Every structure is written in C-alpha cells, then in structure tokens.
Amino acid sequence: MAQVVEAFSQIRKECGGRQVKDARTGLCLSMSGFGNSAAVTVLGDEP
C-alpha cells in the first residue's frame, strides 16, 4: 500500500525533496507467497 501512496503523491507533485521530476506515471508491483502471486498497479495523470 505504501508504494501506491508514494506513486500517487509523486504524480500529484507532493513529495518535496524526494520528488521525481516530471512524474506522470507510477508502477507498483507486489509479490507474495513463494513468488506465485503478484499484483501490479499502474497510476497516471491522464483522465
């Protein structure tokens, strides 16, 4: 969940000193178990 919050904040340009310049897209990957389960979330600033 922290990865999604960070990506969202980066896209909204709310990260202060750790801001990535011109961030418009975020990709979050979460793997669990023995690597046999994964979730991918893609965020962007396009409506």
One Martini backbone bead per residue (centre of mass of N, CA, C, O) as a GRO file, in nm:
protein
   47
    1MET     BB    1   0.056   0.064  -0.019
    2ALA     BB    2   0.297   0.263  -0.006
    3GLN     BB    3   0.352   0.266  -0.311
    4VAL     BB    4   0.085   0.401  -0.397
    5VAL     BB    5   0.115   0.660  -0.232
    6GLU     BB    6   0.381   0.751  -0.362
    7ALA     BB    7   0.289   0.761  -0.656
    8PHE     BB    8   0.058   0.960  -0.613
    9SER     BB    9   0.236   1.189  -0.494
   10GLN     BB   10   0.420   1.222  -0.739
   11ILE     BB   11   0.200   1.299  -0.946
   12ARG     BB   12   0.107   1.550  -0.746
   13LYS     BB   13   0.365   1.696  -0.636
   14GLU     BB   14   0.411   1.600  -0.289
   15CYS     BB   15   0.749   1.521  -0.217
   16GLY     BB   16   0.960   1.724  -0.234
   17GLY     BB   17   1.284   1.604  -0.203
   18ARG     BB   18   1.169   1.318  -0.358
   19GLN     BB   19   1.101   1.431  -0.623
   20VAL     BB   20   1.007   1.351  -0.942
   21LYS     BB   21   1.064   1.464  -1.237
   22ASP     BB   22   0.783   1.462  -1.425
   23ALA     BB   23   0.567   1.289  -1.295
   24ARG     BB   24   0.299   1.064  -1.458
   25THR     BB   25   0.389   0.765  -1.370
   26GLY     BB   26   0.293   0.457  -1.196
   27LEU     BB   27   0.458   0.157  -1.059
   28CYS     BB   28   0.329  -0.138  -0.893
   29LEU     BB   29   0.478  -0.417  -0.708
   30SER     BB   30   0.340  -0.733  -0.579
   31MET     BB   31   0.472  -1.001  -0.389
   32SER     BB   32   0.382  -1.340  -0.288
   33GLY     BB   33   0.486  -1.587  -0.125
   34PHE     BB   34   0.667  -1.783  -0.377
   35GLY     BB   35   0.598  -1.600  -0.643
   36ASN     BB   36   0.278  -1.690  -0.726
   37SER     BB   37   0.198  -1.385  -0.647
   38ALA     BB   38   0.055  -1.092  -0.816
   39ALA     BB   39   0.059  -0.722  -0.828
   40VAL     BB   40  -0.054  -0.454  -1.047
   41THR     BB   41  -0.004  -0.092  -1.054
   42VAL     BB   42  -0.139   0.180  -1.249
   43LEU     BB   43  -0.051   0.524  -1.270
   44GLY     BB   44  -0.204   0.848  -1.369
   45ASP     BB   45  -0.277   1.185  -1.519
   46GLU     BB   46  -0.498   1.075  -1.686
   47PRO     BB   47  -0.852   1.076  -1.741
   0.00000   0.00000   0.00000
